[in-house]
């Protein structure tokens, strides 16, 4: 009934908020709790019966994404959904991407952001779309709460920027969707909308999840409105604002009238301008289950900590446990060093008297002796030598940290080499251009 489009690497600029992790790794392949981000979207679609999906990426990420797709074959816990990889200019925004792949979309379609992880059932969103004969249906989520200790101030730019969301009395029709950062003095709404929906409610406690269903004719609208570049900031607000307009928007199809054998009625219809299909934007407010975007460094860290604990039959992705490649005796030794709240990938090794707490460690990582690792995200092929202390850090792929280093609240880019006895706090560490 629907086609599926995953925007693996094109977004609304959130990729810049994940610096330096995306300098050499495509966003869709960024590891979150032991699997690449795109695996979560594919698992969600496969659970809902999709057999294939269009995955849009950039030219420089095409080969890596192709290798990922090929590597899934026969692997336990991996999806089998077929994917068509389309590589486009990385400078294109989200609505421009839809315009560029219009020839591949034959019917109503689902669009999922490549940084979204959710366990919502797609057919619940589809039911809302069908029941109301919607032009567009949007998934809304509550904002992530930042947990603060008593007396602690909220960190800057770590919580998601809320949206102003307007809904009708039934909470199923979307009447306003604007980012709070785009509203200066006042929220302006069309007069026709206010007359039609006098009891609408507006809140800033919800967020656009960047998960949409569109009628196929919206692509014709995008062709006519070449100036539109963003789904979130331009396309969806345009559809919302024109729901109560007396003037049809470009591409809006005619209403399908049932045939009438009465000649008199035929003459009357021929003299009256044909009516267009109503334009309606619907919403599904998802208040239970998991729904989050890795659209900032803070959100990326929280997602890594949350997903290993989010299990159950409602979760579309397969469960993963630490030390799956170890013997029972090896597991007993490692569990003395690694806290039960941690998640550790295959190929892991850890020296004597080391302690790892509240952390996620990727594949083939080597931890030396007397190392303390607390609240860290460690990606793949990382080496941490003896007597290092790391707290609250995000460490990229193929990083080497020499012995006796103390690092706190830092983001470390891929392949960074940290010298012995280094000390860093609240820094972003990347390779120099000439390295």
N, C-alpha and C positions, 0 to 999 in steps of 0.2 A: 504493500500500500504506500509506503514511503521509501525514498532513497535516503541514505545517510552520508553526511559530509562531516569530516573531522578536520578542524583547522589546527594541524599539528604544530605549526611554527609561526603562523600569522596571528597577531593579536592586537589589542588596543594600546600597545606600548608597555604591557606588564613585563615583557621580557627584559627590559632595561632594569627593572627592579630586582632581577635575579643575578645581577652582576656580582662576581665574575664567573658564575657557574656555566653560563651559556657561551663563553668565549670560544670554546672548542667542542662543545656538546650541543646538538640540536635539542630544543626544548622538549620535543616529543619523546626523546630518548633519555631525558634526565631521570636518574633513578630515584624513586620514592618508595621507601620501605621495601627495597629489594627487587622492584620491577620498574621498567620504564613507564613514564606517565601515559603514553599512548595505549599501553596494555590495559589500563583501567577503562578507557573509553570503548575499546574493542570488546572487552568482557561485558560491559553494559549493553552494547548493541547485540552481541551474540545471544545473551540471555533473553532478549526481547524478540528473537527470531530473525534478525537481519542475517542474510547470507553473504552480503558484500557491503563495502563502504568505500567511498572516495576519501582518500587521505591527502590533504594538500600540504605541501612542505616547500622548502626553498631548494634552489639548485644545489647549493653546497651541502645540503642535508640529504639529498636524494639517495646517494649510495649507501649511507649509513642506515637509512630507513629501509631500503631494499634488503640489506643484509639482515636487519631485524626480522623483516617479514619472512625471509627464507629460513631463518634459524628456528622459527616456531614449529616447523614440521615435526610431528611425532613427539614433541616434548610434553611431558606430563604437566598439567596445569596451564598450558598455553592455549590461546584461542585458535580456532581454525577458520574464522571468518575471512573471506577473500578480500583483499584490499587492492584498490587501484591507486597507485601513487602518482600524484600530479605535482610537478615542480614549477613554481612560479617565482617571479621577482620578489625578493624579500622585502622590498619597499612597499609592496601593495598592502593596503588596509583590508579589513574584513569584507566590506561590501564590494570592494574592487575584486576580491578573490571570487565571490559569487558571480560577478559579471563575467569574469574570465572563464569560468567553467560552466556557463549557462548551457552550452551545447551538450554537456554530459548529463544534465538533469532533465528528466522526462516527465516527472510528476511531483506532487507535493514532497517536501524534503525536510529532514532533520539536520540541524547544524549544531555541533558540539565544539566548544573551545578545547584546545589541546591541553589546557592546564586544569580542567575540571575533573574532580573525582567525586562521584556520587553513587548511591545505591538506589536512587529513585527508579521505579518501574517506568520504562518509556511508554508503555501502553496507557498508563494513567494520564500522562501528558497528551497522548494521542486521543484518548477519550474526550478530554476537554476540547480539543481541537475539532473533533468530529461533531460532538453534541451541539456546539454553538456555531458550526459552519464557519470557523474562524479563518481570517486571512493570515494571522500570525498568533502563535501561542508561546508564552514566555514562562520559563521556570524561575520562580523567585525563592530566595533562601534568606534565613535570618543571618545577620552578621556574626562573625566569630567574636567571641568575648575574649578580651585580654585579661588573663588571670594575674592580679597584682597582689603582692604581699602588703600587710598593713603599713601605711606610710610611704609605699612605693609609688612613684609617679608613672603615668602611662608613657611608654616610649614613643618618640615621634615617628610618624609614618609607618607604624607597624600594624595598626588595625586597618581593616579595609575601609575605604572611603564610602560612606553610606549613600544610597540613592533616595530621592524623594519618589515614593511610589503612591499612586492614587488608584483606588479600587472602588467598584460600585458596591451596592449593598450586599450582593451575593458573594462578593470577594472573588469573582471569576472573570470580571471584565477589567482590563487594564486601561486606566484613564490618564495616567501620568507616569513617566519614567525618565527622571533626570538626575544625573550625578550631582550630589551636593556641592562638589567643587565647581560646577558650571553655573550655579545659582548665586547671584550676587546680592541684590537687595530684595527681590520678590519673586515668587513662583507665579508665572503667567500661564493661564489656562484659557482655551477658547470659550467665548461666551455661549456658543451653541451647546457645548459640552456641559457647562454649568446649568443651563436651562433644562437639559435632558436628564442630568444626574445631580439633582440638588442635594442628595444625601451621600455623596461620595466621601470616602475617608482618605486622608493623606498621612503617610507615616514615613519616617526615615529610619525605621528599624528593619528594613528588608534590603536585599541586594539582588541585582540581576545575576543569575547563575551562568549566563552566557550559554544557555541551552534553549534552542528555539525550534519550532516547527513553522514552516512557511508554505503558503499556497504557491504553486508553480508560477502563477502569473506575476508574482512579485519580481521575478527576474525581468519581465518586460518593463516594469516600473523602473528598475535600476538602469535598464538600457535608455529609457527616456530621461532619466535624471542622472546624467553623467557626473554631476558635481558631488553626488553622494559617495562617500568613501568608507564610512563606518556603519556597521550593523547597530551597535549599541547607541552611538551618539547621534546618528542621523536617520537611518532607515526606520528603526522601530519608533522613535519619536514622531517621525513624519506620518507613519500609519496611525499612530494613536491620535494625533491632532486632527486627522481627516476623517475620523469615524463618524462625525456628525455634520460633515460638510455637505452642502447641497450640490457641489460640483464634483463629478467623478475624478479620480486621480488617473494619471496615465497608466494604461494597461489593465484597468479594472474591467473585468469581463461582464457581459450582459447576463441578466438573470435567465436561467433556463425555464421557460414557460412550458406548461403542458399543452399538448395539441388539443384544439377544440374543433369539433366538427360543425359547429354552428357558423354558417356563412356570415351572419350579421356580426357576430363577435369577431370574426376574422377581419372584416372591414374596419371595425372600430379599433382593433389592435394596430392595423396598418397605418392608421391616422395618428396614433399616439407614439411619442418617442419611447423606444425600448428602455426598460428599467435596468440598472446595473445591479450586480450582486452587492449586497451590503458589505461594508468594510468593518471588520470587527477584530480587535486585538484582545485575546483572552490570556488568562494567567492561571498557573497552578502554584499555590503557596505550599512549599515543602517544609514542613515543620518537624517531622520525625525522620530518623535515619541520618545518613551522612551526606553532606553536600558542602564542598569546599573547593577553592581554587588556589593553586600554587602560583599566585600572581605577585608575590613579594617574598623577600628572604624570610621574613617572620612567618608568613603562611606556609612556606616550604618546610621550615623546621617543624612547625606545629603538625603539619600533615604527616611527616615522618614519624612523629611520636604517637599520633592518634591511630593511624591505620593498623598497626600491628595489634591493637586492642579492639579494633572494630571487626568482630567476627559474627558468624551466624548464617542461617539459611537465607536471609534476605540480602546477603552480600554477593554481588555477581562475580567477584574475583576469588580465586582459590586461596586457601589458607597456606601460610608458609611458617615453618618453624626453624629455629636456629640449630646449627650443628647437624643438619640432616646427612652430611657426608662423614660424620664421625662415628666411631664405635662407642658402645655404651661406657666403656672405661674412660675414653677420651672425654665424653660428655660430662661425666662426674667431675673430672678435674677442671674442665672449663667452667662449669656452673659455679665453682667456688670463686672464680675470678670475675665472672660476667653476671650482672644482676638479672633477675627474672623478668624485669621490665624492658630489657634490651632486646634488640633483634640483630642477629649476626649472619652474614652470608657464608657461602661455601668457601673452602680454602683458607679459613681463618686460623691464625696461630697467635699464641699469647705467652709471653715469658713469665717467669716466677714472680710472685708477690705483686702482680699488677691488679688493678681494680677498674672495672668498666661499669658505670652506672648510668641509667636513663639515657642510653645512647643507641644509635642505629649505625651499624658498621657493614659496609658493602662486601663484595666478593674479593677473595685473595688479598686480604689485608694482613700485615704482619705487625704485631704489637710486641715491643721489647719487654724487658724485665723492669719491675718497679715503676710502671707507668700508671698514671691516674687519668682516667678519661671520664668526664662528667657532662651530661647534657650536650653531647656532640653528635653531629651528622657526619659520618665518614663515608665517602663514596668508594669506588673500586680501586684495587691495586695501590693501596696506601701503605707506606712503611713509617712506623713511629719507633724510634730507637729508645734505649734504656733511659729511665728516670725523667721522663717528660711528664708535664702536667698540663692538660688541656681542658678548658671549661667553656661551655657555650659556643663552640666553634662549628663552622661548616667547612669541611675539607674536601676539595675536589679530587678528581681522578689522578692517579699516578704521582701523588705528592710524596716527598721524602722529607721527614723531619728528624734531624740528627739528635743525639742524646742531650739531656739536661736542658731542654727548652721549656719555657713557661709561656703559654699562650691562652689568652682569655678573650672571649667574645669577638673572634676574628673570622673573616671570610677568606679562605685560601683557594686561589685559582688552580686549575689543572697544571700538573708537572712542576709545581713550585718546589724549590729546594731550600730548606731552612737549615742554616748553619748551626753548629753546636753551640749550646748555651745562649741561644737567642731568647729575647723576651719581647712579647708583643701584646698589646691590649687595645681593643676597639679599633682594629685596623682592617683594611682590605689589602691582601697580599697577592700580587700577581707577578709573573715573569716579566722582566724587562723586554722591550721589543727586540733587542739585539741578542737575546738569549735563545 
